[in-house]
Amino acid sequence: MSTLTQKELDERIAILKRFRTLLEQQRNKFREYLVVLEKQQDSITTENAAALFSHTELEQQVVANIAELQKVIVPANFMYKTIRGNSGTPLFNDTAIQNLQNDLSDLQAKVLTQNEKNRNLLKVHIAQIKTQLNALKNPYAGKCSVYAEKAGTGKLIEIEA
């Protein structure tokens, strides 16, 4: 097997550094997303529609950023795992990368849990609002308008030939 040149080694180290940076960025985005979801929960419980709307918009932006990062992380992860040294063993055995990946998995689980909690809260609030709307009675239901004329209706029809 041929030995790695310094240039190849430098390229592989650059891949590792870039991969680590991407994982750190994704971890920060997941943390940001979790904070948004927690604030969104507060907006749901206080029934603050304007804040809920702004949190939803921010949530969409964060999710889009996470999706864009994921597009880059997947191939970088593949390259990271396939980089081999001259002896055929993996060149990198970086526990920091593994810790980052574990941290990302934990954050993702927390995000999913918080997202589910928010959805359930919204369902409860929507059901309460529907119940309140159904309980409202229209005091004018079945009554004629004061402005409508009481016009009589014809009872006879005259037919001329």
Backbone hydrogen bonds, N-H to C=O, Kabsch-Sander energy under -0.5 kcal/mol:
donor,donor_aa,acceptor,acceptor_aa,energy
9,L,5,T,-2.4
10,D,6,Q,-2.7
11,E,7,K,-2.3
12,R,8,E,-2.3
13,I,9,L,-2.3
14,A,10,D,-2.2
15,I,11,E,-2.0
16,L,12,R,-2.0
17,K,13,I,-2.4
18,R,14,A,-2.6
19,F,15,I,-2.6
20,R,16,L,-2.5
21,T,17,K,-2.3
22,L,18,R,-2.6
23,L,19,F,-2.3
24,E,20,R,-2.3
25,Q,21,T,-2.4
26,Q,22,L,-2.4
27,R,23,L,-2.4
28,N,24,E,-2.3
29,K,25,Q,-2.2
30,F,26,Q,-2.6
31,R,27,R,-2.2
32,E,28,N,-2.4
33,Y,29,K,-2.6
34,L,30,F,-2.3
35,V,31,R,-2.1
36,V,32,E,-2.3
37,L,33,Y,-2.5
38,E,34,L,-2.1
39,K,35,V,-2.4
40,Q,36,V,-2.5
41,Q,37,L,-2.1
42,D,38,E,-1.6
43,S,39,K,-2.0
44,I,40,Q,-2.1
45,T,41,Q,-2.4
46,T,42,D,-2.1
47,E,44,I,-0.7
48,N,43,S,-2.3
49,A,47,E,-1.1
52,L,48,N,-2.3
53,F,49,A,-2.3
54,S,50,A,-2.1
55,H,51,A,-2.6
56,T,52,L,-2.1
57,E,53,F,-2.1
58,L,54,S,-2.3
59,E,55,H,-2.6
60,Q,56,T,-2.0
61,Q,57,E,-1.7
62,V,58,L,-2.4
63,V,59,E,-2.6
64,A,60,Q,-2.1
65,N,61,Q,-2.2
66,I,62,V,-2.5
67,A,63,V,-2.4
68,E,64,A,-2.2
69,L,65,N,-2.4
70,Q,66,I,-2.4
71,K,67,A,-1.5
72,V,68,E,-0.9
72,V,69,L,-0.8
73,I,69,L,-2.6
74,V,70,Q,-2.1
76,A,72,V,-1.8
77,N,73,I,-3.1
78,F,74,V,-1.9
79,M,75,P,-2.5
80,Y,76,A,-2.7
81,K,77,N,-2.3
82,T,78,F,-1.5
83,I,79,M,-1.1
85,G,89,T,-2.9
88,G,85,G,-1.3
91,L,83,I,-1.7
95,T,93,N,-0.7
98,Q,94,D,-1.4
99,N,95,T,-2.7
100,L,96,A,-2.4
101,Q,97,I,-2.5
102,N,98,Q,-2.4
103,D,99,N,-2.6
104,L,100,L,-2.6
105,S,101,Q,-2.0
106,D,102,N,-2.3
107,L,103,D,-2.7
108,Q,104,L,-2.6
109,A,105,S,-2.1
110,K,106,D,-2.3
111,V,107,L,-2.7
112,L,108,Q,-2.5
113,T,109,A,-2.2
114,Q,110,K,-2.7
115,N,111,V,-2.7
116,E,112,L,-2.2
117,K,113,T,-2.3
118,N,114,Q,-2.5
119,R,115,N,-2.3
120,N,116,E,-2.3
121,L,117,K,-2.3
122,L,118,N,-2.6
123,K,119,R,-2.3
124,V,120,N,-2.2
125,H,121,L,-2.5
126,I,122,L,-2.7
127,A,123,K,-2.4
128,Q,124,V,-2.3
129,I,125,H,-2.4
130,K,126,I,-2.4
131,T,127,A,-2.2
132,Q,128,Q,-2.4
133,L,129,I,-2.6
134,N,130,K,-2.5
135,A,131,T,-1.6
136,L,132,Q,-1.0
141,A,138,N,-1.5
143,K,140,Y,-1.9
148,A,145,S,-0.9
151,A,149,E,-1.5
159,I,157,I,-0.5
160,E,158,E,-0.5
